[in-house]
Amino acid sequence: MPGRYAIGVDLGGTKIATGITDLSGNMVARRFVATDAASGEAVVIARIMRSIHDIIKEAKVSNEEVAGIGICCPGPLNPETGVVIFAPNLGWNHVPIVAHIVEEFGIPTYLENDANAAALAEKWFGAGRDVQSLLYVTVSTGVGGGIILNGDIYRGRNHMAGEIGHAIVQPEGGERCGCGQYGCLETIASGTAIGRRAREVVQAGGGQRMLELAGSSEAITARTVADAAADGDADAKAVLERAFLYLGTFIVNMLNVLNVEKIVIGGGVSKLGESLFVPVRRVVDDKMSDVPAKYTPIVPAETGDSVGILGAVGLVVKAEVRVG
Amino acid sequence: MPGRYAIGVDLGGTKIATGITDLSGNMVARRFVATDAASGEAVVIARIMRSIHDIIKEAKVSNEEVAGIGICCPGPLNPETGVVIFAPNLGWNHVPIVAHIVEEFGIPTYLENDANAAALAEKWFGAGRDVQSLLYVTVSTGVGGGIILNGDIYRGRNHMAGEIGHAIVQPEGGERCGCGQYGCLETIASGTAIGRRAREVVQAGGGQRMLELAGSSEAITARTVADAAADGDADAKAVLERAFLYLGTFIVNMLNVLNVEKIVIGGGVSKLGESLFVPVRRVVDDKMSDVPAKYTPIVPAETGDSVGILGAVGLVVKAEVRVG
């Protein structure tokens, strides 16, 4: 029975997660290995190949039964040529990863950046199953995004669409971002930014509950801030409120510009749950006029830790749907 | 020779502009009449019908030679049902204008909001002829936008996409907007906002060159501000700089999110020319990392005062292309 399975590879700076699923995204097997990026490009590529071989063996399927292989990693990359243009966390520069995989396995292979793949995972297997358009927002150490329009990834001219983390939400002033600019969304709304601001507050003598919970100011994370806020710490509440004011306002703007059917929020910080969704939804309610786009559902991602694998699998599934 | 011509109707609060063109957008004849919205819906509809009859007569064509009629007006409206949902400047509420026109002329008729139509005008007949995706930004009394993706208007779920004027660019503080919110892009970057801020500066004793040029603080417009800035008035320069800092930053964000092939800026304030384009391009150059999307051309609209008529004509042309 040819093409019943899809393989998804989520290539990260620290680990390679590989999964094999049926074409409905049901996981048959999943494996994790360390990326070992420090050992160089050839070693990482060999580990990817090994992972794919192993997962095929573990699932007891033949290569012929695999409809395709999807792989996702941080960009910039070119999904059309299958080349990773630049991946600082891998030390990669113009690596034709798709060609390598096709040569090894003879199976159709697809490449996508991880934020776009995550959006696709949610569209096919998560919170966006019932819609044809959505904005996926990931809030973790950074902020990223992927746009689904007409049921497929919207990439834009240079495969750069959805780069919401570096949207500038403070045109005047604003903290310096890792990208070199000032006032990017991720300097305010990322988990890193929430933790950093909370540590500043604690070091200035505020937010005592955060300090109690974390043990030291260095150990404070976004989770600590949310827990302290839930315990009534006013400083912790203020830190979260500011982060989600900017995140919510940015979502208002995206609703006005993109007018998609759903906003799906994933990433580590989204695990704060209602501590994030309640204030973000309130900002949208406050800051948007009474137009239809205001009533767009803003919901948690559903694919969890498998988001990368399932996004990569989604690349295979959508190619199959197109063929079929 | 059937279908050689298209009629475009630009329905505004003060005037109705009607034009007939060939399918390449070459204007054969053009007419303007007052809208006379105060006299009520029936009068305005009658004036639209009369304008279309007159332009057909003036162009000496038969109804059969007209491929279609396009009409654009401020939204919200439903392009699929052809109903103007609410047009405060016309006093219209759920007016099935397309059905009225089809009944009168028996010619296929298309409705679109004016910002989307303007984007389409630029795509077919203006600065966007060579691209398949663009963001059209109009800066006049307000700020509006229209998005072209894959060569066609991108409308979003509720026909609301591209509502950039009410993107909130000052999440904290910000002036109150006509929409009831605070810190919308048009409270800072519109011609109205530029004029208002300049008048405040003059009333506070600054910007003397603006006062000299305009004669009185009440007479100051965005044009006055640009002229005074060109004459070296530091206060006028600061007013423009702030407006275009926010406009330019918003464009940075749109480049990151939409990654379109071109940004086209039209509307009355765009007639300031280099006084607008130089600072806006500089902001994009300053505030964007060295990624491909940074090098997107930001250019003036080319369809000028015919933008509404040509946008409406564009609705006909794209329907013809789809059929053909």
Boltz contact constraints between the chains, C-beta under 6 A:
constraints:
  - contact:
      token1: [A, 156]
      token2: [B, 259]
      max_distance: 6.0
  - contact:
      token1: [A, 157]
      token2: [B, 259]
      max_distance: 6.0
  - contact:
      token1: [A, 157]
      token2: [B, 261]
      max_distance: 6.0
  - contact:
      token1: [A, 158]
      token2: [B, 259]
      max_distance: 6.0
  - contact:
      token1: [A, 158]
      token2: [B, 292]
      max_distance: 6.0
  - contact:
      token1: [A, 158]
      token2: [B, 293]
      max_distance: 6.0
  - contact:
      token1: [A, 160]
      token2: [B, 259]
      max_distance: 6.0
  - contact:
      token1: [A, 160]
      token2: [B, 293]
      max_distance: 6.0
  - contact:
      token1: [A, 161]
      token2: [B, 258]
      max_distance: 6.0
  - contact:
      token1: [A, 161]
      token2: [B, 259]
      max_distance: 6.0
  - contact:
      token1: [A, 163]
      token2: [B, 256]
      max_distance: 6.0
  - contact:
      token1: [A, 166]
      token2: [B, 256]
      max_distance: 6.0
  - contact:
      token1: [A, 167]
      token2: [B, 253]
      max_distance: 6.0
  - contact:
      token1: [A, 167]
      token2: [B, 256]
      max_distance: 6.0
  - contact:
      token1: [A, 168]
      token2: [B, 249]
      max_distance: 6.0
  - contact:
      token1: [A, 168]
      token2: [B, 252]
      max_distance: 6.0
  - contact:
      token1: [A, 168]
      token2: [B, 287]
      max_distance: 6.0
  - contact:
      token1: [A, 171]
      token2: [B, 245]
      max_distance: 6.0
  - contact:
      token1: [A, 171]
      token2: [B, 246]
      max_distance: 6.0
  - contact:
      token1: [A, 171]
      token2: [B, 249]
      max_distance: 6.0
  - contact:
      token1: [A, 179]
      token2: [B, 289]
      max_distance: 6.0
  - contact:
      token1: [A, 180]
      token2: [B, 289]
      max_distance: 6.0
  - contact:
      token1: [A, 181]
      token2: [B, 287]
      max_distance: 6.0
  - contact:
      token1: [A, 245]
      token2: [B, 171]
      max_distance: 6.0
  - contact:
      token1: [A, 246]
      token2: [B, 171]
      max_distance: 6.0
  - contact:
      token1: [A, 249]
      token2: [B, 168]
      max_distance: 6.0
  - contact:
      token1: [A, 249]
      token2: [B, 171]
      max_distance: 6.0
  - contact:
      token1: [A, 252]
      token2: [B, 168]
      max_distance: 6.0
  - contact:
      token1: [A, 253]
      token2: [B, 167]
      max_distance: 6.0
  - contact:
      token1: [A, 256]
      token2: [B, 163]
      max_distance: 6.0
  - contact:
      token1: [A, 256]
      token2: [B, 166]
      max_distance: 6.0
  - contact:
      token1: [A, 256]
      token2: [B, 167]
      max_distance: 6.0
  - contact:
      token1: [A, 258]
      token2: [B, 161]
      max_distance: 6.0
  - contact:
      token1: [A, 259]
      token2: [B, 156]
      max_distance: 6.0
  - contact:
      token1: [A, 259]
      token2: [B, 157]
      max_distance: 6.0
  - contact:
      token1: [A, 259]
      token2: [B, 158]
      max_distance: 6.0
  - contact:
      token1: [A, 259]
      token2: [B, 160]
      max_distance: 6.0
  - contact:
      token1: [A, 259]
      token2: [B, 161]
      max_distance: 6.0
  - contact:
      token1: [A, 261]
      token2: [B, 157]
      max_distance: 6.0
  - contact:
      token1: [A, 287]
      token2: [B, 168]
      max_distance: 6.0
  - contact:
      token1: [A, 287]
      token2: [B, 181]
      max_distance: 6.0
  - contact:
      token1: [A, 289]
      token2: [B, 179]
      max_distance: 6.0
  - contact:
      token1: [A, 289]
      token2: [B, 180]
      max_distance: 6.0
  - contact:
      token1: [A, 292]
      token2: [B, 158]
      max_distance: 6.0
  - contact:
      token1: [A, 293]
      token2: [B, 158]
      max_distance: 6.0
  - contact:
      token1: [A, 293]
      token2: [B, 160]
      max_distance: 6.0
